[in-house]
Amino acid sequence: MDKQVQRIIETVAAAFPVDGEIAVDGAWSGQVALCACVPACNEERLIGRSLQALNEALDEGDGVIVLANGCRDATARTALDVMQGWTRPWLLLQCEWHVGQGSAPRARRLAMDIATALSPDALLLSTDGDTLAANGLAGAYRAAFARGGDLVCGTIDFIAEEAALLPQADPAGEYLLREFRAVSREIAEMLCPDRDNSWPHHGNIGGANFAITGNAYRAVGGLPTPPSGEDRALRRMVLGLGLRVLYVDTARVATSPRLDGRARGGLADELQRNRTEADPIVDELLEAPETLLLRMCALRDFLAAPDVASRRSVLAGIDIQGKELDELAEKGERRAFHMAEDASPILARRVLRLSDLAHHLPDLLKIRDAIAGDRSETALRRGAQRVGAPVRTAR
């Protein structure tokens, strides 16, 4: 292994709660244009297929970094067997965490931090060790970045043969979830159109399939590491800086729909709840219609506000007060609105269950239909005022 590569890996890893040294195998030298980052914990069942599919989906010269972290199985050995025959740049890193310090977000962050340290100009592709990339994945991402994307989110399906073996979820509940999410996104789009994505679009980000430029990754300070949801947290930070997020259907992967996930709070937990609980907790981004309307009107009006006084009025409408009100009103970027969201007592996200969605869906549909029926600014102002949302200041 190149000594410079080894030093870079050790330097990056020193900032993480790694127990002992990272074991390094691979063939890496110079820079790559795209690097796939694959955190893997106890993935011996699928890591071989995953890496074979990834090798076929990438372009010549693209790199792959696999971080086998906290494994108690043959993940690393299986990965090594596959990658040893590759002609592309690749690294297999093995590490243990200090007790209680390891997590899926932290492993993803370590892999991505090492990738950008080795190749600062590389596109960073995030995927998982239980995920199968479709052919053409790298090309689809390159095409999206050529359109000016800073963060690009592909689509994630389930591995068909595994999905067929899942216990059946309640069809009515599944329909309710899909409908509530789709209508919520439609309302958000009508009130605050996404300049970078033609509607309809999938609107999702998942750790199994997104890519980001090195510049954008460093601009946000690297991948956030909450207990779960690091992908959504990253998207929020990218949007907060005014960077471009693109949703594409051409970059596709299929992931395992297993019910025994490695990350708490992740996809597996959601699938498990929806199949074992009568009234499961739903996606944290789903919210009551009046809160959604208030949030999107406030975001729209804040970004459109021509001056500090106008932004102050918007923030006061979501109950931001005192010194915080003055400080955030001075800023015009979306990041300031995100800070206000986090501080607003009336925009605080509340846990909803499936039964709550059933209760709220009729009102959500009424709001969607009212906005769609009359898109005039006067109508939108009336709709916003009915729930106390800020009014866009005339320019």
Secondary structure, 3 states (H helix, E strand, C coil): CCHHHHHHHHHHHCCCCECCCCEEEEECCCCCCEEEEEEECCCCCCHHHHHHHHHHHCCCCCEEEEEEECCCCCHHHHHHHHHCCCCCCEEEEEECECCCCCCHHHHHHHHHHHHHHHCCCCEEEECCCCEEECCCHHHHHHHHHHCCCCEEEEEEEECHHHHCCCCCCCHHHHHHHHHHHHHHHHHHHHHCCCCCCCCCCCCCCCCCCEEECHHHHHHCCCCCCCCCCHHHHHHHHHHHCCCCEEEEEEEEEEECCCCCCCCCCCHHHHHHHHHHCCCCECCCCCCCHHHHHHHHHHHHHHHHCCCHHHHHHHHHCCCCCHHHHHHHHCCCCHHHHHHHHHHCCCCCCCCCEHHHHHHHHHHHHHHHHHHHHCCCHHHHHHHHHHCCCCCCCCC
